[in-house]
Amino acid sequence: MILPGGMPGADNLRKARPVMKLLEKMDAEKKLIAAICAAPAVVLGRTDILNYRKATCYPGYEKQFDEKVMRSEEPVVVDGYLITSRAPGTAMAFALAVAERLAGDSKVSQLKEAMLVE
């Protein structure tokens, strides 16, 4: 599950009961959960999913993280099956981290080469 950022979109996702139930299920099954921009804090921060894990989000929104979240200012943070990223400017790195998790390192290397990404 990939949660886009931006407001009020992230807030709307948080208010959507089916989304929150699916997140609980994905977390219980340790399936990929990825969120960018405000979504790590606004959506995932309202759950226990990030507790005792490293995560990042759009600057200023980290105040919404529970104190149990290990906050980072890295552009992209991968902690097991959880991937978080900071902002639109980190979207390419975020997308590549998700692709690596889904398709593997060699496929991502091919993709980066084809896209001229270093």
N, CA, C and O atoms as a MOPAC input file, in Angstrom:
PM7 MOZYME 1SCF
protein

 N      0.84400 1    -1.15900 1     0.00000 1
 C      0.00000 1     0.00000 1     0.00000 1
 C      0.89400 1     1.22800 1     0.00000 1
 O      1.81800 1     1.33200 1     0.80700 1
 N      0.61700 1     2.15500 1    -0.90500 1
 C      1.39200 1     3.38200 1    -0.99900 1
 C      0.45500 1     4.55400 1    -0.73200 1
 O     -0.55800 1     4.72900 1    -1.40800 1
 N      0.82000 1     5.35100 1     0.27000 1
 C      0.01000 1     6.49800 1     0.66900 1
 C      0.64000 1     7.77800 1     0.14400 1
 O      1.75800 1     8.12400 1     0.52400 1
 N     -0.07900 1     8.48600 1    -0.73400 1
 C      0.44600 1     9.75800 1    -1.21800 1
 C      0.34200 1    10.82200 1    -0.14000 1
 O     -0.45400 1    10.69900 1     0.79100 1
 N      1.13900 1    11.85300 1    -0.26700 1
 C      1.10600 1    12.93600 1     0.70500 1
 C      0.22500 1    14.07100 1     0.23300 1
 O     -0.68400 1    13.89600 1    -0.57900 1
 N      0.52200 1    15.22400 1     0.76200 1
 C     -0.26100 1    16.39900 1     0.42400 1
 C     -1.46900 1    16.53400 1     1.33500 1
 O     -1.97500 1    15.56300 1     1.89700 1
 N     -1.89900 1    17.75400 1     1.45500 1
 C     -3.07500 1    18.03700 1     2.26600 1
 C     -4.11800 1    18.70700 1     1.38200 1
 O     -3.74800 1    19.54000 1     0.55500 1
 N     -5.36900 1    18.39600 1     1.50900 1
 C     -5.96700 1    17.62100 1     2.58300 1
 C     -6.01900 1    16.11900 1     2.31000 1
 O     -6.64800 1    15.37200 1     3.05900 1
 N     -5.35200 1    15.67400 1     1.22800 1
 C     -5.41000 1    14.25900 1     0.85600 1
 C     -5.01700 1    13.30500 1     1.96600 1
 O     -5.71400 1    12.32100 1     2.21300 1
 N     -3.90000 1    13.58500 1     2.64200 1
 C     -3.45600 1    12.69600 1     3.71300 1
 C     -4.47800 1    12.65900 1     4.84400 1
 O     -4.72800 1    11.60200 1     5.42300 1
 N     -5.06200 1    13.79400 1     5.15500 1
 C     -6.09200 1    13.84700 1     6.19400 1
 C     -7.33000 1    13.05400 1     5.77100 1
 O     -7.95400 1    12.38400 1     6.59400 1
 N     -7.67900 1    13.13200 1     4.49900 1
 C     -8.82300 1    12.35400 1     3.99100 1
 C     -8.56000 1    10.85600 1     4.07700 1
 O     -9.46600 1    10.08500 1     4.39400 1
 N     -7.32300 1    10.43700 1     3.79600 1
 C     -6.97000 1     9.01900 1     3.92800 1
 C     -7.11800 1     8.56500 1     5.37700 1
 O     -7.64700 1     7.48700 1     5.64800 1
 N     -6.64700 1     9.39300 1     6.30300 1
 C     -6.72500 1     9.05900 1     7.72400 1
 C     -8.17600 1     8.90200 1     8.17900 1
 O     -8.47300 1     8.06600 1     9.03300 1
 N     -9.06500 1     9.69300 1     7.61700 1
 C    -10.48600 1     9.65600 1     7.99800 1
 C    -11.23900 1     8.50200 1     7.33800 1
 O    -12.36100 1     8.18900 1     7.73700 1
 N    -10.63600 1     7.87200 1     6.33800 1
 C    -11.29700 1     6.78100 1     5.60300 1
 C    -11.10900 1     5.46200 1     6.35000 1
 O    -10.02600 1     4.87700 1     6.32700 1
 N    -12.15800 1     5.00300 1     7.00500 1
 C    -12.08300 1     3.77100 1     7.80100 1
 C    -11.55100 1     2.57800 1     6.99900 1
 O    -10.72100 1     1.83500 1     7.52100 1
 N    -11.99800 1     2.35900 1     5.73600 1
 C    -11.46200 1     1.22400 1     4.97000 1
 C     -9.94400 1     1.30600 1     4.77600 1
 O     -9.26000 1     0.28300 1     4.79500 1
 N     -9.42600 1     2.50300 1     4.59200 1
 C     -7.98100 1     2.67600 1     4.43300 1
 C     -7.26500 1     2.27900 1     5.72500 1
 O     -6.26800 1     1.55700 1     5.69700 1
 N     -7.78100 1     2.75500 1     6.84300 1
 C     -7.14000 1     2.46000 1     8.12600 1
 C     -7.22300 1     0.97200 1     8.45800 1
 O     -6.27600 1     0.41300 1     9.01300 1
 N     -8.32800 1     0.33000 1     8.13100 1
 C     -8.45900 1    -1.11300 1     8.36800 1
 C     -7.47700 1    -1.89100 1     7.49700 1
 O     -6.86000 1    -2.85100 1     7.95800 1
 N     -7.33300 1    -1.47600 1     6.24200 1
 C     -6.39000 1    -2.13800 1     5.33700 1
 C     -4.95200 1    -1.94900 1     5.83700 1
 O     -4.14400 1    -2.87500 1     5.76100 1
 N     -4.63800 1    -0.77800 1     6.33800 1
 C     -3.30500 1    -0.55100 1     6.90200 1
 C     -3.02800 1    -1.49400 1     8.06800 1
 O     -1.93300 1    -2.04900 1     8.16800 1
 N     -4.00400 1    -1.68000 1     8.94400 1
 C     -3.84200 1    -2.60500 1    10.07100 1
 C     -3.56800 1    -4.01900 1     9.56500 1
 O     -2.71200 1    -4.72400 1    10.09900 1
 N     -4.30000 1    -4.42300 1     8.53200 1
 C     -4.13200 1    -5.76200 1     7.95700 1
 C     -2.74700 1    -5.89800 1     7.31100 1
 O     -2.05900 1    -6.89900 1     7.51200 1
 N     -2.35000 1    -4.89300 1     6.54300 1
 C     -1.04600 1    -4.93400 1     5.87700 1
 C      0.07600 1    -4.99900 1     6.92000 1
 O      1.04300 1    -5.74200 1     6.75300 1
 N     -0.05800 1    -4.23100 1     7.97800 1
 C      0.94900 1    -4.22800 1     9.04100 1
 C      1.01400 1    -5.59200 1     9.72200 1
 O      2.10200 1    -6.11600 1     9.96100 1
 N     -0.13100 1    -6.15900 1    10.02900 1
 C     -0.17000 1    -7.47100 1    10.69200 1
 C      0.48600 1    -8.54300 1     9.82800 1
 O      1.11500 1    -9.46700 1    10.34300 1
 N      0.33600 1    -8.41100 1     8.50800 1
 C      0.91000 1    -9.38200 1     7.56800 1
 C      2.30900 1    -8.98200 1     7.11800 1
 O      2.91800 1    -9.67000 1     6.29900 1
 N      2.81800 1    -7.88100 1     7.64400 1
 C      4.14500 1    -7.37600 1     7.29800 1
 C      4.32000 1    -7.18000 1     5.79000 1
 O      5.34900 1    -7.53100 1     5.21200 1
 N      3.28400 1    -6.61100 1     5.17500 1
 C      3.31900 1    -6.30600 1     3.74400 1
 C      3.73700 1    -4.85500 1     3.56000 1
 O      3.60500 1    -4.03700 1     4.47000 1
 N      4.23700 1    -4.55000 1     2.38500 1
 C      4.76400 1    -3.22600 1     2.09300 1
 C      3.76200 1    -2.11300 1     2.39800 1
 O      2.62700 1    -2.12100 1     1.92300 1
 N      4.21700 1    -1.16600 1     3.19800 1
 C      3.47700 1     0.06600 1     3.47600 1
 C      4.45100 1     1.19600 1     3.20700 1
 O      5.53200 1     1.24400 1     3.79500 1
 N      4.07200 1     2.10400 1     2.32000 1
 C      4.93300 1     3.22700 1     1.97100 1
 C      4.11700 1     4.51100 1     2.04000 1
 O      2.94200 1     4.52900 1     1.67400 1
 N      4.74300 1     5.57900 1     2.51000 1
 C      4.05100 1     6.85700 1     2.64600 1
 C      5.03700 1     7.99500 1     2.42700 1
 O      6.19400 1     7.91800 1     2.84000 1
 N      4.56700 1     9.04400 1     1.77500 1
 C      5.42700 1    10.18500 1     1.45900 1
 C      4.77700 1    11.48800 1     1.93100 1
 O      3.55600 1    11.58900 1     2.05100 1
 N      5.62000 1    12.46500 1     2.19100 1
 C      5.22900 1    13.82500 1     2.51000 1
 C      4.51900 1    13.88600 1     3.87200 1
 O      5.11800 1    13.53200 1     4.88700 1
 N      3.27800 1    14.32200 1     3.91000 1
 C      2.54200 1    14.41700 1     5.17800 1
 C      2.00500 1    13.06600 1     5.63000 1
 O      1.75800 1    12.87000 1     6.82000 1
 N      1.81900 1    12.13300 1     4.70300 1
 C      1.16600 1    10.85200 1     5.01300 1
 C      1.84300 1    10.03900 1     6.11900 1
 O      1.13100 1     9.44400 1     6.92700 1
 N      3.18100 1     9.97900 1     6.20300 1
 C      3.75500 1     9.20300 1     7.30700 1
 C      3.25800 1     9.67800 1     8.67200 1
 O      2.96700 1     8.86200 1     9.54600 1
 N      3.16200 1    10.98800 1     8.85300 1
 C      2.73500 1    11.52800 1    10.14700 1
 C      1.21800 1    11.55700 1    10.27200 1
 O      0.66600 1    11.10100 1    11.27400 1
 N      0.54600 1    12.08800 1     9.26300 1
 C     -0.90000 1    12.29400 1     9.33700 1
 C     -1.66500 1    10.97700 1     9.31900 1
 O     -2.65100 1    10.82400 1    10.04000 1
 N     -1.22100 1    10.02500 1     8.50200 1
 C     -1.93700 1     8.74400 1     8.39400 1
 C     -1.29800 1     7.69600 1     9.30900 1
 O     -1.94800 1     7.19900 1    10.22900 1
 N     -0.04200 1     7.36200 1     9.06300 1
 C      0.60900 1     6.30700 1     9.85100 1
 C      0.85600 1     6.74100 1    11.29400 1
 O      0.87000 1     5.90900 1    12.20200 1
 N      1.04700 1     8.02400 1    11.50200 1
 C      1.29200 1     8.53300 1    12.84300 1
 C      0.09800 1     8.39300 1    13.77200 1
 O      0.24000 1     8.53100 1    14.98700 1
 N     -1.06000 1     8.12600 1    13.22400 1
 C     -2.27300 1     7.93000 1    14.03000 1
 C     -2.49800 1     6.46200 1    14.37500 1
 O     -3.53100 1     6.08700 1    14.92900 1
 N     -1.50200 1     5.63800 1    14.03300 1
 C     -1.57100 1     4.20600 1    14.30600 1
 C     -0.35500 1     3.81500 1    15.14800 1
 O      0.44900 1     4.67200 1    15.51500 1
 N     -0.22200 1     2.54500 1    15.44700 1
 C      0.97200 1     2.04500 1    16.13400 1
 C      2.01000 1     1.51900 1    15.14900 1
 O      3.04700 1     1.00300 1    15.56500 1
 N      1.74900 1     1.63900 1    13.87200 1
 C      2.59900 1     1.04500 1    12.83800 1
 C      4.04700 1     1.54200 1    12.91300 1
 O      4.97300 1     0.75800 1    12.70900 1
 N      4.25200 1     2.80800 1    13.19900 1
 C      5.60700 1     3.37100 1    13.21700 1
 C      6.28300 1     3.30100 1    14.58400 1
 O      7.45200 1     3.66500 1    14.71300 1
 N      5.57400 1     2.84500 1    15.58700 1
 C      6.16600 1     2.78600 1    16.92500 1
 C      7.41700 1     1.91500 1    16.93200 1
 O      7.41300 1     0.79300 1    16.42600 1
 N      8.48300 1     2.45200 1    17.51200 1
 C      9.78800 1     1.79100 1    17.63600 1
 C     10.43300 1     1.52800 1    16.26600 1
 O     11.25900 1     0.62800 1    16.11700 1
 N     10.04100 1     2.32600 1    15.28300 1
 C     10.60700 1     2.22900 1    13.93900 1
 C     11.12700 1     3.59800 1    13.53700 1
 O     10.72800 1     4.62600 1    14.08400 1
 N     12.02600 1     3.58100 1    12.56900 1
 C     12.58400 1     4.81600 1    12.03200 1
 C     11.69200 1     5.29500 1    10.89100 1
 O     11.28400 1     4.50200 1    10.04300 1
 N     11.38900 1     6.60100 1    10.87000 1
 C     10.52000 1     7.15400 1     9.82500 1
 C     10.83300 1     8.62800 1     9.60200 1
 O     11.43300 1     9.29000 1    10.44800 1
 N     10.41500 1     9.12100 1     8.44800 1
 C     10.56100 1    10.52700 1     8.10200 1
 C      9.25100 1    11.03000 1     7.52500 1
 O      8.36300 1    10.24400 1     7.19500 1
 N      9.13600 1    12.34900 1     7.40400 1
 C      7.93700 1    12.96000 1     6.82100 1
 C      8.26900 1    14.40100 1     6.43100 1
 O      9.39400 1    14.86400 1     6.61800 1
 N      7.28400 1    15.09200 1     5.89300 1
 C      7.46600 1    16.49000 1     5.51000 1
 C      7.82500 1    17.31400 1     6.74900 1
 O      7.21600 1    17.14000 1     7.80400 1
 N      8.81400 1    18.21300 1     6.62400 1
 C      9.22800 1    19.00700 1     7.78300 1
 C      8.05600 1    19.73000 1     8.45900 1
 O      7.23500 1    20.37300 1     7.80400 1
 N      8.00900 1    19.60400 1     9.75600 1
 C      6.94600 1    20.20900 1    10.55600 1
 C      5.89600 1    19.21000 1    10.98100 1
 O      5.30500 1    19.34200 1    12.05200 1
 N      5.65800 1    18.20700 1    10.14700 1
 C      4.64200 1    17.20000 1    10.46500 1
 C      5.14500 1    16.16300 1    11.46600 1
 O      4.34700 1    15.42800 1    12.05000 1
 N      6.46100 1    16.09700 1    11.66900 1
 C      7.00100 1    15.11000 1    12.61100 1
 C      6.46000 1    15.33800 1    14.02200 1
 O      6.53300 1    14.44100 1    14.86200 1
 N      5.92000 1    16.52300 1    14.29100 1
 C      5.30700 1    16.80200 1    15.59900 1
 C      4.10800 1    15.88800 1    15.84900 1
 O      3.70400 1    15.67900 1    16.99300 1
 N      3.54500 1    15.34700 1    14.77000 1
 C      2.39400 1    14.45300 1    14.89900 1
 C      2.80200 1    13.00600 1    15.15500 1
 O      1.95100 1    12.16600 1    15.44900 1
 N      4.09900 1    12.70800 1    15.04500 1
 C      4.57300 1    11.36400 1    15.36800 1
 C      4.45300 1    11.12300 1    16.86400 1
 O      4.65100 1    12.03700 1    17.66600 1
 N      4.13400 1     9.91400 1    17.23100 1
 C      4.17500 1     9.49900 1    18.62400 1
 C      5.62800 1     9.55900 1    19.07800 1
 O      6.53600 1     9.43000 1    18.25700 1
 N      5.85800 1     9.75000 1    20.35400 1
 C      7.23300 1     9.80500 1    20.86800 1
 C      7.97600 1     8.49300 1    20.68000 1
 O      9.20000 1     8.45800 1    20.81200 1
 N      7.26100 1     7.40900 1    20.37300 1
 C      7.88900 1     6.10100 1    20.16100 1
 C      8.50200 1     5.95900 1    18.76500 1
 O      9.23300 1     5.00400 1    18.50100 1
 N      8.20300 1     6.90800 1    17.87500 1
 C      8.74200 1     6.86000 1    16.51500 1
 C     10.15800 1     7.43300 1    16.52400 1
 O     10.40700 1     8.49200 1    17.10000 1
 N     11.07500 1     6.72100 1    15.87800 1
 C     12.45000 1     7.20500 1    15.73900 1
 C     12.49000 1     8.12600 1    14.52300 1
 O     12.55300 1     7.66700 1    13.38200 1
 N     12.45500 1     9.40000 1    14.77700 1
 C     12.35500 1    10.41100 1    13.71600 1
 C     13.67300 1    10.57600 1    12.97200 1
 O     14.75300 1    10.54200 1    13.56200 1
 N     13.55400 1    10.75700 1    11.65700 1
 C     14.72500 1    10.93600 1    10.81100 1
 C     14.48900 1    12.10600 1     9.86200 1
 O     13.34800 1    12.41700 1     9.52100 1
 N     15.55700 1    12.74100 1     9.44500 1
 C     15.47700 1    13.78900 1     8.43200 1
 C     16.03300 1    13.30100 1     7.09700 1
 O     16.24600 1    14.09700 1     6.18300 1
 N     16.26500 1    12.00500 1     6.98700 1
 C     16.73400 1    11.43900 1     5.72000 1
 C     15.64100 1    11.59300 1     4.66800 1
 O     14.45800 1    11.60600 1     5.00800 1
 N     16.02100 1    11.71100 1     3.38400 1
 C     15.00900 1    11.84800 1     2.32500 1
 C     14.07700 1    10.64100 1     2.23500 1
 O     12.87400 1    10.79300 1     2.02100 1
 N     14.63700 1     9.44900 1     2.39800 1
 C     13.86400 1     8.20900 1     2.35000 1
 C     14.35600 1     7.30400 1     3.47600 1
 O     15.56000 1     7.17100 1     3.69800 1
 N     13.42500 1     6.69300 1     4.17400 1
 C     13.77700 1     5.76200 1     5.24600 1
 C     13.10600 1     4.42600 1     4.96400 1
 O     11.89200 1     4.35500 1     4.77700 1
 N     13.91000 1     3.36900 1     4.93600 1
 C     13.38900 1     2.01400 1     4.79200 1
 C     13.62700 1     1.30700 1     6.11800 1
 O     14.76500 1     1.17900 1     6.57000 1
 N     12.55600 1     0.85500 1     6.73100 1
 C     12.64100 1     0.11700 1     7.99100 1
 C     11.79900 1    -1.14000 1     7.82400 1
 O     10.59400 1    -1.14200 1     8.07600 1
 N     12.45900 1    -2.20300 1     7.39500 1
 C     11.73100 1    -3.44500 1     7.11900 1
 C     10.77300 1    -3.26400 1     5.95700 1
 O     11.18000 1    -2.87400 1     4.86300 1
 N      9.51000 1    -3.54500 1     6.19500 1
 C      8.49400 1    -3.44000 1     5.14700 1
 C      7.86900 1    -2.04300 1     5.08000 1
 O      6.92000 1    -1.82400 1     4.32700 1
 N      8.39600 1    -1.10200 1     5.86200 1
 C      7.89700 1     0.27600 1     5.87800 1
 C      8.87100 1     1.20500 1     5.16700 1
 O     10.07500 1     1.17600 1     5.42200 1
 N      8.33100 1     2.03200 1     4.26900 1
 C      9.13700 1     3.02200 1     3.55500 1
 C      8.45700 1     4.37000 1     3.72600 1
 O      7.27000 1     4.51800 1     3.43400 1
 N      9.21900 1     5.35600 1     4.20200 1
 C      8.68300 1     6.70500 1     4.33600 1
 C      9.61200 1     7.67900 1     3.62900 1
 O     10.81000 1     7.43200 1     3.49000 1
 N      9.03300 1     8.79500 1     3.18300 1
 C      9.81700 1     9.79100 1     2.46700 1
 C      9.29300 1    11.18500 1     2.80000 1
 O      8.17700 1    11.33000 1     3.29900 1
 N     10.09700 1    12.20600 1     2.52300 1
 C      9.83400 1    13.55200 1     3.03300 1
 C      8.93300 1    14.44300 1     2.19700 1
 O      8.06500 1    15.11300 1     2.75600 1
 N      9.10400 1    14.48100 1     0.87200 1
 C      8.44400 1    15.54700 1     0.11600 1
 C      8.43800 1    15.24900 1    -1.38300 1
 O      9.03000 1    14.26100 1    -1.81800 1
 N      7.77200 1    16.09800 1    -2.17900 1
 C      7.78200 1    15.88900 1    -3.62900 1
 C      9.19700 1    15.78900 1    -4.20800 1
 O      9.42500 1    15.03300 1    -5.15200 1
 N     10.13600 1    16.53700 1    -3.65500 1
 C     11.51800 1    16.49900 1    -4.13500 1
 C     12.22100 1    15.18000 1    -3.87100 1
 O     13.27300 1    14.91600 1    -4.45200 1
 N     11.66100 1    14.34600 1    -3.00400 1
 C     12.25100 1    13.04000 1    -2.70600 1
 C     11.47500 1    11.91200 1    -3.38400 1
 O     11.72400 1    10.73400 1    -3.12900 1
 N     10.53300 1    12.28600 1    -4.24800 1
 C      9.64000 1    11.29600 1    -4.86200 1
 C     10.38600 1    10.25100 1    -5.70000 1
 O     10.01700 1     9.07700 1    -5.67800 1
 N     11.42400 1    10.65200 1    -6.43400 1
 C     12.15800 1     9.68700 1    -7.25400 1
 C     12.86300 1     8.66800 1    -6.36700 1
 O     12.78500 1     7.46600 1    -6.62300 1
 N     13.54400 1     9.13100 1    -5.33900 1
 C     14.22000 1     8.21300 1    -4.42200 1
 C     13.19900 1     7.30500 1    -3.72800 1
 O     13.45700 1     6.11800 1    -3.52500 1
 N     12.05700 1     7.85800 1    -3.37100 1
 C     10.97500 1     7.09200 1    -2.75600 1
 C     10.48700 1     6.00200 1    -3.71900 1
 O     10.36000 1     4.83900 1    -3.33600 1
 N     10.21900 1     6.38500 1    -4.94900 1
 C      9.73800 1     5.43000 1    -5.96000 1
 C     10.75600 1     4.31900 1    -6.19400 1
 O     10.38200 1     3.15500 1    -6.33800 1
 N     12.03000 1     4.66700 1    -6.23200 1
 C     13.06400 1     3.65300 1    -6.43000 1
 C     13.17500 1     2.71600 1    -5.23500 1
 O     13.43800 1     1.52600 1    -5.40900 1
 N     12.98100 1     3.23000 1    -4.03100 1
 C     12.98900 1     2.36800 1    -2.83800 1
 C     11.81600 1     1.39200 1    -2.87500 1
 O     11.96400 1     0.22200 1    -2.52200 1
 N     10.65600 1     1.87700 1    -3.30200 1
 C      9.48800 1     0.99700 1    -3.42900 1
 C      9.74600 1    -0.05000 1    -4.51400 1
 O      9.46500 1    -1.23200 1    -4.31700 1
 N     10.28200 1     0.38600 1    -5.65800 1
 C     10.57800 1    -0.54600 1    -6.75800 1
 C     11.58500 1    -1.60100 1    -6.32800 1
 O     11.45400 1    -2.77100 1    -6.69100 1
 N     12.58600 1    -1.19800 1    -5.56200 1
 C     13.58300 1    -2.16300 1    -5.08600 1
 C     12.93200 1    -3.21600 1    -4.19100 1
 O     13.23900 1    -4.40400 1    -4.29200 1
 N     12.04800 1    -2.77900 1    -3.33300 1
 C     11.34200 1    -3.71100 1    -2.43300 1
 C     10.47700 1    -4.69000 1    -3.22800 1
 O     10.37600 1    -5.86600 1    -2.87800 1
 N      9.85400 1    -4.19400 1    -4.29900 1
 C      8.94500 1    -5.03100 1    -5.08900 1
 C      9.64200 1    -5.88100 1    -6.14400 1
 O      9.23800 1    -7.01800 1    -6.38700 1
 N     10.70000 1    -5.33400 1    -6.78300 1
 C     11.30500 1    -6.01200 1    -7.92500 1
 C     12.75500 1    -6.42200 1    -7.71900 1
 O     13.28800 1    -7.21200 1    -8.49800 1
 N     13.39300 1    -5.90400 1    -6.69400 1
 C     14.78000 1    -6.27700 1    -6.43700 1
 C     15.78300 1    -5.27600 1    -6.96500 1
 O     15.47000 1    -4.42700 1    -7.80000 1
 N     16.99100 1    -5.39800 1    -6.45900 1
 C     18.07200 1    -4.47200 1    -6.74600 1
 C     18.48100 1    -4.45400 1    -8.21000 1
 O     18.73000 1    -3.38100 1    -8.75900 1
 N     18.55600 1    -5.61100 1    -8.85600 1
 C     19.01400 1    -5.63700 1   -10.25200 1
 C     18.01200 1    -4.95100 1   -11.17900 1
 O     18.41200 1    -4.27500 1   -12.12700 1
 N     16.73900 1    -5.11400 1   -10.92200 1
 C     15.71100 1    -4.43800 1   -11.74000 1
 C     15.78300 1    -2.93000 1   -11.53100 1
 O     15.63700 1    -2.16000 1   -12.48000 1
 N     16.00700 1    -2.51000 1   -10.29300 1
 C     16.11200 1    -1.08600 1   -10.01500 1
 C     17.35900 1    -0.51200 1   -10.68100 1
 O     17.32500 1     0.61300 1   -11.17900 1
 N     18.44600 1    -1.25500 1   -10.70000 1
 C     19.65100 1    -0.80200 1   -11.40100 1
 C     19.37300 1    -0.59600 1   -12.87600 1
 O     19.80900 1     0.39900 1   -13.45600 1
 N     18.64900 1    -1.52900 1   -13.49400 1
 C     18.27500 1    -1.39500 1   -14.90000 1
 C     17.38400 1    -0.17000 1   -15.11200 1
 O     17.56200 1     0.57900 1   -16.07300 1
 N     16.45000 1     0.01900 1   -14.23200 1
 C     15.53500 1     1.15000 1   -14.32100 1
 C     16.28800 1     2.47100 1   -14.18900 1
 O     16.05500 1     3.40300 1   -14.95900 1
 N     17.18700 1     2.54800 1   -13.21700 1
 C     17.96800 1     3.76700 1   -13.01900 1
 C     18.82000 1     4.08200 1   -14.25400 1
 O     18.92200 1     5.23300 1   -14.67900 1
 N     19.42000 1     3.04700 1   -14.81000 1
 C     20.23600 1     3.24500 1   -16.00600 1
 C     19.37600 1     3.75200 1   -17.17100 1
 O     19.77100 1     4.68500 1   -17.87100 1
 N     18.23000 1     3.15600 1   -17.37600 1
 C     17.34700 1     3.56400 1   -18.46800 1
 C     16.81200 1     4.99000 1   -18.27500 1
 O     16.56600 1     5.70700 1   -19.24500 1
 N     16.64100 1     5.38500 1   -17.02600 1
 C     16.10200 1     6.71000 1   -16.72200 1
 C     17.17800 1     7.76200 1   -16.50100 1
 O     16.87400 1     8.92700 1   -16.24500 1
 N     18.45800 1     7.34100 1   -16.60300 1
 C     19.59900 1     8.23400 1   -16.36500 1
 C     19.57800 1     8.81600 1   -14.96000 1
 O     19.87400 1     9.99300 1   -14.75600 1
 N     19.22700 1     7.97800 1   -13.99800 1
 C     19.22000 1     8.37500 1   -12.58500 1
 C     20.48700 1     7.83700 1   -11.94900 1
 O     20.83600 1     6.67000 1   -12.12700 1
 N     21.16700 1     8.68700 1   -11.21300 1
 C     22.40200 1     8.24500 1   -10.54900 1
 C     22.13000 1     7.78300 1    -9.15200 1
 O     23.05300 1     7.37700 1    -8.44500 1

